[in-house]
Amino acid sequence: MFKVSRITVLRWIKNGRLRARKLGKGYRITEQDLDLFLNADTNGLVKGGSRD
């Protein structure tokens, strides 16, 4: 779908740039959170950070 590594996505989640929910050993990203991330400023953080 997107040409980024798993490590990059995990880094975005950890630093609050991409919101996600931790489920077991993995993460789930809602469509709304993905849209917010894709439409956010390239330098700014998405409000709310990661949700654990």
Order of alpha helices (4+ residues) and beta strands (2+ residues): alpha-beta-beta-alpha
